[in-house]
Amino acid sequence: MRSTLTVTIVALGLWLSGCPDSGAECSEGLTLCSDQCEDLTSSTSNCGACGNTCGSGQVCSEGACRCQEGATLCAGQCTVTATDANNCGACGVSCGQGRVCESGQCKVNCSQGLTRCGDSCVDLAKDAGHCGTCETACTDAKSCHSGVCTYDVVAACFNTGQVVGLQAGSDLKGPNRAIGDHPQSVAPMQDVLLVLDTAKKLREARLVDYVSLPKAADTDDAPNQVLVEDPYVYVLNSSSNTLLVLQRKTAPGTLTEGTRFPQGLGLEPVARVDFGASSNPFAMARLGTDLWVTLYGNFFGDLSAGGKVARVSLANPAQPELTSPLVQLPSGDALQPFPDRSPVPTPSGIVAHRGFLYVALNNLDPNTYGPGGPGLVAKIDPQTREVKYLPLGDGCLNAGWLAPVGNKLVVSCAGEATYDASYNLTAVKKSSLVLLDEQDAAVSTWALACPESSTSCALPSAGRFAVVGNRIYLGDNNAGRIFVVDVTGNTLTEVRGLSGQKQPPIPACQRESGFSLVGDVVAIP
């Protein structure tokens, strides 16, 4: 007996009923070094083995020390030739006594706006060797963000109970860190990382190193997405059918222990919006003073409660108001049903783009839980509430997440997954990324699939993703990997994938065996 289910439905079921792994002192992939659980593949203080420390200017990559991004090996030492007065612009080029090195050139003084640190001219807001202060150098694969060392991209590892950071450009992975119970969604708030997990907690960690902070606010049942607009935090709860609004009550203090909030943000609930039974709110996007929320619907309850987009007025963020009427997404022939299928408009991801709302539609058949029609995007005019469906082409089934890349739009398609009677994944077809141009036309499709010749490739499924510049960091719904794709003009180009022609995907949330969902991927501003 075989059953066909979408990855979204299976992931949702695991999310609602899954239990954390137990019996190990450290979570999967981590090793106990002294009294700390460490990731030996990417920890500069325990690289490849406990106690093996990488030198100055080095990072740990796949268990071996190497020079940091932007550093050059000069006489056996990793140095940044852009700012090193003894190796200015190239190894061995000395600026001489009293002179400084700026952007690889020797000068008498630093340019306006830069700080002199020794004989180096740096921007303390951006320089990884002097981040925030001259004495602070970023370790691991971190960059300098507004004077704080942290990662450019962070992913939530649902099944391993961890988060992991990545450095954009180099695509280096930082150490995995255990936080909470099945992290589902993450977001930064000042120098704190918020981690939403299935234990109905909104956990807090220092953004600099993901060390947990003492506070964790409660959420409702099945929290699915967190959105930050300081001092407010919005949490969607799918099973409770609610939007929870929390407010930061703690003012930032002096930088202590890697954060200005050593005792946490002091998040307190200030409001709650109820969308109604079986509505299953899935994702949200801010446009103007309104928060727009997709109502996915409950396949085991009242289907008519879903297939809609709700508008919540945030004119007073402490008193959000659900406005009417809801945007009803067209059904029937508008969904281009496959033969013998009866899809319903199951809206998932949503984004505000060029003044409109764009919503990814799973387009599922509630009788089979599989795609009942092609992957579609609904384009909604927020003023008139007019809805137009945009086709994503033949290579997309089960559209789930989307985000702008400049004036273009990228959509991820989870594909159609086939499972056997024991719920072992046996096939995934038409999982992909699709690029829409400025006229909303699908102009490029990047298919996500194992090579036909491979017998050991874990089947992939495209999930949530983050965008840094023109680069996409795409989470895997099945095997815990991060795929990297560039947008070049109107073309999607694989950087790290499964084709065998480029580098392999980043093993961000991989397990030794079993299903591993990358719950979320976000970019740090």
Secondary structure, 3 states (H helix, E strand, C coil): CEEEEEHHHHHHHHHHHCCCCCCCCCCCCCEEECCEEECCCCCCCCCCCCCCCCCCCEEEECCEEEECCCCEEECCEEECCCCCCCCCCCCCCCCCCCCEEECCEEECCCCCCCEEECCEEECCCCCCCCCCCCCCCCCCCCEEECCEEECCEEEEECCCCEEEEECCCCCCECCCEECCCCEEEEEEECCEEEEEECCCEEEEEECCCCCEEEEEEECCCCEEEEEEECCEEEEEECCCCEEEEEEECCCCCCCECCECCCCCCCEEEEEEEECCCCCCEEEEEEECCEEEEEECCCCCCCHHHCCEEEEEECCCCCCCEEEEEEEECCCHHHHCCCCCCCCECCEEEEEEECCEEEEEECCECCCCCCECCCCEEEEECCCCCCEEEEECCCCCCCEEEEEEECCEEEEEECCEEEEECCCCEEEEECCEEEEECCCCCEEEEEECCCCCCCCCCCCCCEEEEEEECCEEEEEECCECCEEEEEEECCEEEEEECCCCCCECCECCCCCCCCCECEEEEEECC
